């Protein structure tokens, strides 16, 4: 079975892969505050899709398999130095000012320490919840058009991506309040959220360094430096 076929068969009709509307990136701060619950509902809905017959973690291959047996393998292998492709000898970037080795490994080690809290947390993830990839009509989320990075991991990764994209929207803070209101319990929320957030942030930091995007690198390091204090305040 192909990845696209698997997703079309398993996603509920309420998760539209060809939505109408405009990109959520165009929402104002006030508009997002007004309808943020709609984003959260949709992400939780994605996470409830039955994947119990699938084994593994990571992003789906084109034949809908999952390349890693464990969460640890998924997270750690993302940063393995490869011998071909885009990330060929990527650690050579540590010699530049945009990717500081001490900063990268500070949060890489924090991620590794927290992986046990995410092990066994297997959910379908969109894994592309940057606001430019989610479509809205101003009142609700109408759909998610780009499933190229979909896979299986802890669903908190989808919320962490939103937060990394727009930290000023205070996604984990709003999520914590939403879960209290809806009676949703997330065991080990702090540890799991931080693990997923560190993972995605250092991965994005590496990518922005690879394209010499200094402004984004500075922003991501600032995000990383402030994140734990933010999460400690709410959990």
VOPAGU-2260 file (C-alpha; in pm, 1 decimal, decimal comma):
REM VOPAGU-2260
SITE   aa  ch    i         X         Y         Z
SITE  UNK   A    0       0,0       0,0       0,0
SITE  UNK   A    1     121,3     350,6     -81,8
SITE  UNK   A    2     143,3     624,9     181,0
SITE  UNK   A    3    -120,1     843,5      15,4
SITE  UNK   A    4    -363,5     553,9      -7,5
SITE  UNK   A    5    -312,6     463,1     358,6
SITE  UNK   A    6    -379,1     819,5     470,3
SITE  UNK   A    7    -688,4     858,5     253,2
SITE  UNK   A    8    -832,2     534,9     388,8
SITE  UNK   A    9    -765,2     609,7     754,5
SITE  UNK   A   10    -818,3     980,8     797,1
SITE  UNK   A   11   -1176,8    1073,6     889,3
SITE  UNK   A   12   -1376,1    1291,5     652,8
SITE  UNK   A   13   -1335,0    1581,4     894,6
SITE  UNK   A   14    -959,7    1590,2     820,0
SITE  UNK   A   15    -959,6    1735,8     469,5
SITE  UNK   A   16    -649,4    1678,1     254,8
SITE  UNK   A   17    -768,4    1921,4     -16,4
SITE  UNK   A   18    -912,2    2207,7     188,0
SITE  UNK   A   19   -1053,9    2539,5      75,6
SITE  UNK   A   20    -969,4    2863,1     253,4
SITE  UNK   A   21    -650,9    3053,9     318,7
SITE  UNK   A   22    -324,8    2975,5     490,4
SITE  UNK   A   23    -330,4    2998,8     868,4
SITE  UNK   A   24      -9,8    3200,0     845,6
SITE  UNK   A   25    -232,7    3494,4     754,8
SITE  UNK   A   26    -429,3    3482,1    1080,9
SITE  UNK   A   27    -375,9    3772,4    1315,8
SITE  UNK   A   28    -272,8    3710,5    1675,2
SITE  UNK   A   29    -625,6    3801,1    1787,3
SITE  UNK   A   30    -789,2    3569,7    1534,4
SITE  UNK   A   31    -575,8    3276,1    1641,0
SITE  UNK   A   32    -654,6    3336,8    2007,3
SITE  UNK   A   33   -1022,8    3331,1    1916,1
SITE  UNK   A   34   -1015,0    2999,2    1727,5
SITE  UNK   A   35    -708,6    2818,3    1863,7
SITE  UNK   A   36    -928,6    2544,1    2008,0
SITE  UNK   A   37   -1019,1    2444,8    1651,6
SITE  UNK   A   38    -654,2    2379,2    1571,2
SITE  UNK   A   39    -613,7    2173,0    1885,1
SITE  UNK   A   40    -926,2    1966,3    1813,0
SITE  UNK   A   41    -805,3    1879,4    1465,6
SITE  UNK   A   42    -460,4    1774,7    1583,9
SITE  UNK   A   43    -610,3    1556,7    1855,2
SITE  UNK   A   44    -841,8    1409,2    1591,9
SITE  UNK   A   45    -543,7    1316,8    1374,0
SITE  UNK   A   46    -377,7    1154,0    1675,0
SITE  UNK   A   47    -678,7     927,0    1737,3
SITE  UNK   A   48    -656,9     755,2    1397,3
SITE  UNK   A   49    -607,4     382,6    1449,7
SITE  UNK   A   50    -249,0     279,9    1368,0
SITE  UNK   A   51    -236,3     -23,9    1596,1
SITE  UNK   A   52    -159,1    -254,6    1303,8
SITE  UNK   A   53     144,9     -51,3    1199,5
SITE  UNK   A   54     486,6    -103,5    1354,0
SITE  UNK   A   55     754,9     151,0    1412,5
SITE  UNK   A   56     821,9     524,4    1429,1
SITE  UNK   A   57     927,0     803,0    1200,5
SITE  UNK   A   58     803,6     943,9     872,1
SITE  UNK   A   59     620,4     709,8     637,3
SITE  UNK   A   60     815,0     586,9     338,2
SITE  UNK   A   61     635,1     591,4       3,0
SITE  UNK   A   62     523,8     230,6      60,1
SITE  UNK   A   63     373,3     333,0     397,0
SITE  UNK   A   64     630,4     158,9     614,3
SITE  UNK   A   65     793,4     316,5     918,2
SITE  UNK   A   66    1174,0     307,6     919,3
SITE  UNK   A   67    1251,1     291,1    1291,6
SITE  UNK   A   68    1165,5      32,3    1554,3
SITE  UNK   A   69    1174,9     271,3    1848,9
SITE  UNK   A   70    1128,6     637,8    1925,8
SITE  UNK   A   71    1494,0     652,5    2030,7
SITE  UNK   A   72    1606,7     525,7    1690,9
SITE  UNK   A   73    1382,8     778,8    1514,4
SITE  UNK   A   74    1510,6    1080,3    1706,2
SITE  UNK   A   75    1878,3     985,1    1717,3
SITE  UNK   A   76    1900,4     866,7    1356,3
SITE  UNK   A   77    1760,7    1196,8    1236,4
SITE  UNK   A   78    2098,9    1345,5    1326,5
SITE  UNK   A   79    2323,2    1067,9    1198,4
SITE  UNK   A   80    2593,6    1187,3     959,4
SITE  UNK   A   81    2511,4    1035,8     624,3
SITE  UNK   A   82    2743,6     958,4     335,4
SITE  UNK   A   83    2517,2    1096,7      64,3
SITE  UNK   A   84    2226,8    1335,2      14,2
SITE  UNK   A   85    2147,9    1674,1     162,6
SITE  UNK   A   86    2292,8    1599,4     506,5
SITE  UNK   A   87    2621,9    1461,2     380,8
SITE  UNK   A   88    2879,9    1543,7     652,3
SITE  UNK   A   89    2646,8    1806,1     798,8
SITE  UNK   A   90    2852,7    1833,4    1118,6
SITE  UNK   A   91    3107,0    2034,9     924,6
SITE  UNK   A   92    2866,4    2323,9     988,2
SITE  UNK   A   93    2985,5    2326,2    1348,6
SITE  UNK   A   94    3278,9    2525,5    1216,7
SITE  UNK   A   95    3041,2    2812,9    1133,5
SITE  UNK   A   96    2883,8    3066,8    1369,1
SITE  UNK   A   97    2528,0    2970,3    1272,3
SITE  UNK   A   98    2542,2    2620,0    1421,1
SITE  UNK   A   99    2735,4    2624,2    1746,0
SITE  UNK   A  100    2836,4    2276,1    1852,3
SITE  UNK   A  101    2794,6    2348,1    2224,7
SITE  UNK   A  102    2441,7    2481,7    2172,0
SITE  UNK   A  103    2338,0    2193,5    1949,3
SITE  UNK   A  104    2463,9    1925,2    2185,3
SITE  UNK   A  105    2326,1    2096,3    2495,5
SITE  UNK   A  106    1974,4    2041,2    2366,7
SITE  UNK   A  107    2049,7    1715,9    2188,5
SITE  UNK   A  108    2155,1    1566,4    2523,1
SITE  UNK   A  109    1843,6    1706,2    2691,0
SITE  UNK   A  110    1635,4    1541,2    2419,2
SITE  UNK   A  111    1807,1    1206,4    2473,3
SITE  UNK   A  112    1745,7    1220,8    2848,9
SITE  UNK   A  113    1373,4    1266,9    2788,5
SITE  UNK   A  114    1321,0    1002,7    2519,0
SITE  UNK   A  115    1204,8     734,4    2768,9
SITE  UNK   A  116     897,3     948,0    2841,7
SITE  UNK   A  117     802,8     936,2    2471,0
SITE  UNK   A  118     886,9     572,3    2406,9
SITE  UNK   A  119     568,8     377,6    2337,6
SITE  UNK   A  120     369,1     694,3    2261,6
SITE  UNK   A  121     264,2     604,0    1908,7
SITE  UNK   A  122      18,3     827,5    1728,2
SITE  UNK   A  123     -42,1     937,6    1372,5
SITE  UNK   A  124     121,3    1278,0    1329,2
SITE  UNK   A  125      86,3    1534,9    1052,8
SITE  UNK   A  126     442,7    1643,3    1131,9
SITE  UNK   A  127     409,5    1961,4     927,7
SITE  UNK   A  128     205,3    2193,3    1148,2
SITE  UNK   A  129     378,0    2511,3    1043,7
SITE  UNK   A  130     105,8    2767,2     994,0
SITE  UNK   A  131     180,8    2791,4     621,9
SITE  UNK   A  132      69,0    2426,2     591,8
SITE  UNK   A  133    -268,2    2454,4     767,2
SITE  UNK   A  134    -574,2    2603,2     599,8
SITE  UNK   A  135    -851,6    2800,9     768,8
SITE  UNK   A  136   -1160,8    2997,4     679,4
SITE  UNK   A  137   -1120,1    3228,8     976,9
SITE  UNK   A  138   -1361,1    3033,1    1194,4
SITE  UNK   A  139   -1224,2    2680,8    1188,0
SITE  UNK   A  140    -943,5    2470,8    1040,6
SITE  UNK   A  141   -1059,4    2348,3     701,2
SITE  UNK   A  142    -775,1    2106,4     639,4
SITE  UNK   A  143    -415,3    2001,5     595,4
SITE  UNK   A  144    -294,9    1981,7     233,6
SITE  UNK   A  145      65,8    1862,4     264,5
SITE  UNK   A  146     109,4    1516,6     420,8
SITE  UNK   A  147     458,4    1455,9     284,3
SITE  UNK   A  148     610,9    1428,6     633,2
SITE  UNK   A  149     332,4    1233,2     803,6
SITE  UNK   A  150     434,7     949,0    1027,6
SITE  UNK   A  151     414,9     801,7    1376,0
SITE  UNK   A  152     549,7     955,0    1696,1
SITE  UNK   A  153     428,8    1130,4    2010,1
SITE  UNK   A  154     142,1    1359,7    1904,0
SITE  UNK   A  155     295,1    1642,8    2107,0
SITE  UNK   A  156     537,9    1685,3    1818,6
SITE  UNK   A  157     259,3    1848,7    1616,5
SITE  UNK   A  158     201,3    2105,0    1891,3
SITE  UNK   A  159     575,3    2163,9    1935,0
SITE  UNK   A  160     608,8    2246,7    1564,1
SITE  UNK   A  161     333,4    2507,4    1594,3
SITE  UNK   A  162     510,0    2662,3    1891,4
SITE  UNK   A  163     849,0    2668,8    1721,5
SITE  UNK   A  164     689,3    2838,4    1421,1
SITE  UNK   A  165     520,4    3113,3    1625,3
SITE  UNK   A  166     635,7    3114,6    1990,7
SITE  UNK   A  167     447,4    3436,5    2062,4
SITE  UNK   A  168     118,5    3246,8    2023,9
SITE  UNK   A  169     201,8    3051,4    2342,6
SITE  UNK   A  170      89,4    2713,4    2210,8
SITE  UNK   A  171     183,1    2490,1    2510,1
SITE  UNK   A  172      32,3    2739,9    2752,3
SITE  UNK   A  173    -295,4    2743,4    2558,6
SITE  UNK   A  174    -283,1    2365,7    2513,2
SITE  UNK   A  175    -249,7    2312,1    2888,2
SITE  UNK   A  176    -559,4    2523,3    2952,1
SITE  UNK   A  177    -749,3    2353,8    2669,6
SITE  UNK   A  178    -676,2    2008,6    2811,0
SITE  UNK   A  179    -794,4    2114,1    3156,4
SITE  UNK   A  180   -1118,6    2247,5    3010,3
SITE  UNK   A  181   -1176,9    1936,1    2797,9
SITE  UNK   A  182   -1074,2    1685,6    3064,8
SITE  UNK   A  183    -782,2    1556,2    2858,1
SITE  UNK   A  184    -497,9    1403,4    3057,1
SITE  UNK   A  185    -149,7    1393,3    2903,7
SITE  UNK   A  186      81,5    1185,3    3125,9
SITE  UNK   A  187     431,3    1331,7    3167,8
SITE  UNK   A  188     330,3    1636,3    2965,8
SITE  UNK   A  189     637,2    1841,5    3056,1
SITE  UNK   A  190     893,5    1575,0    2970,3
SITE  UNK   A  191     723,3    1463,8    2649,6
SITE  UNK   A  192     666,0    1816,4    2524,4
SITE  UNK   A  193    1022,7    1921,3    2589,2
SITE  UNK   A  194    1160,0    1609,8    2419,4
SITE  UNK   A  195     957,3    1669,8    2104,5
SITE  UNK   A  196    1029,3    2043,3    2108,9
SITE  UNK   A  197    1405,3    1998,4    2148,8
SITE  UNK   A  198    1404,0    1743,2    1867,7
SITE  UNK   A  199    1222,9    1965,0    1620,4
SITE  UNK   A  200    1406,7    2283,9    1720,5
SITE  UNK   A  201    1758,1    2147,8    1676,0
SITE  UNK   A  202    1654,4    1983,5    1350,0
SITE  UNK   A  203    1520,9    2317,8    1222,4
SITE  UNK   A  204    1827,4    2498,0    1358,3
SITE  UNK   A  205    2045,5    2265,7    1153,0
SITE  UNK   A  206    1839,7    2331,0     840,4
SITE  UNK   A  207    1839,0    2709,6     874,8
SITE  UNK   A  208    2213,9    2700,9     933,0
SITE  UNK   A  209    2253,0    2501,3     611,9
SITE  UNK   A  210    2090,9    2783,5     411,5
SITE  UNK   A  211    2277,7    3061,5     597,0
SITE  UNK   A  212    1959,2    3196,7     756,8
SITE  UNK   A  213    2114,6    3383,3    1047,2
SITE  UNK   A  214    1794,0    3550,5    1164,1
SITE  UNK   A  215    1610,2    3220,0    1203,7
SITE  UNK   A  216    1908,1    3057,1    1376,5
SITE  UNK   A  217    1918,0    3335,2    1634,9
SITE  UNK   A  218    1542,2    3304,8    1686,0
SITE  UNK   A  219    1555,6    2926,8    1735,6
SITE  UNK   A  220    1839,3    2946,8    1988,6
SITE  UNK   A  221    1641,3    3208,6    2181,6
SITE  UNK   A  222    1339,4    2976,7    2171,0
SITE  UNK   A  223    1545,2    2686,3    2304,0
SITE  UNK   A  224    1695,2    2892,5    2583,2
SITE  UNK   A  225    1352,9    3004,5    2707,3
SITE  UNK   A  226    1150,8    2687,1    2653,9
SITE  UNK   A  227    1210,0    2491,3    2974,2
SITE  UNK   A  228    1121,1    2788,4    3194,2
SITE  UNK   A  229     798,7    2834,9    2999,0
SITE  UNK   A  230     697,8    2470,9    3038,4
SITE  UNK   A  231     790,5    2462,0    3407,0
SITE  UNK   A  232     549,8    2749,3    3470,1
SITE  UNK   A  233     250,9    2559,0    3336,8
SITE  UNK   A  234     312,5    2196,2    3434,3
